[in-house]
Each structure stands twice: as structure tokens, then as C-alpha cells.
Amino acid sequence: MNGISKDLNKSMSNSKLLTRIISLYCFNCENILILGDFNHELKLGSPLESFMLQSFDTRLFSSRESTTNARTVIDEVFDRIEDYNIEVFIYESYSSHHKPLVIRVREL
């Protein structure tokens, strides 16, 4: 199996797992905030962004700013939250390769 096929199979199995987990924990959730280190470089037209929108009706909320010391954008925040003001800040940290994301949620 070549590297591209292996990456595609891994990506598909990760998508199925993510769908299963989110469906299990967020069944009938109106408001949802999904965040984490997806280890997926986020570029315009990203397959991850499309997947999250189509599968969970969430939008990318985090900026496309670098979240690691390697200047990659792999830590993302997706949301489907109405009636709240959400702010995401990237905090500069010297103790980790990843920069922490600070999220503030306030009712409108």
C-alpha cells in the first residue's frame, strides 16, 4: 500500500470514529463546541472543515493563525452555538510545542 492510500484509509477511519463519538455524546444537542489538536493542517478549502460542516453543521470558529511553534494550524475550534458570543485567543506559551487556545463564551 502506498503512502497516499495509507493516509486516505487513516483519514477515513478517523472520520468514522469522530462521527461515532460526536453522535454518541451530542445526540440532539443544539449547541456544540468541538475543539482539539486534529493533526490536520487547516488550509482554505480543507477536507476537515468541509467534513465538520457537512457531518455536524458546525463552522470553523478558530482563526487560521499558527497554533504551534512549527507555524502549523492544526488546533481547531468548530462550533454550532447560537445566542452566545464566542472569542478564541491564541496564548503564547513556552512550555509546549502547541500554543493554548483560550475560549471565552458569553451569552448575548
Secondary structure by P-SEA (a helix, b strand, c coil): ccaaaaaaaaaaaaaaaaaaaaaaacccccbbbbbcccccccccccaaaaaaaaaccccccccccccccccccccbbbbbcccbbbbbbbbbbccccbbbbbbbbbcc
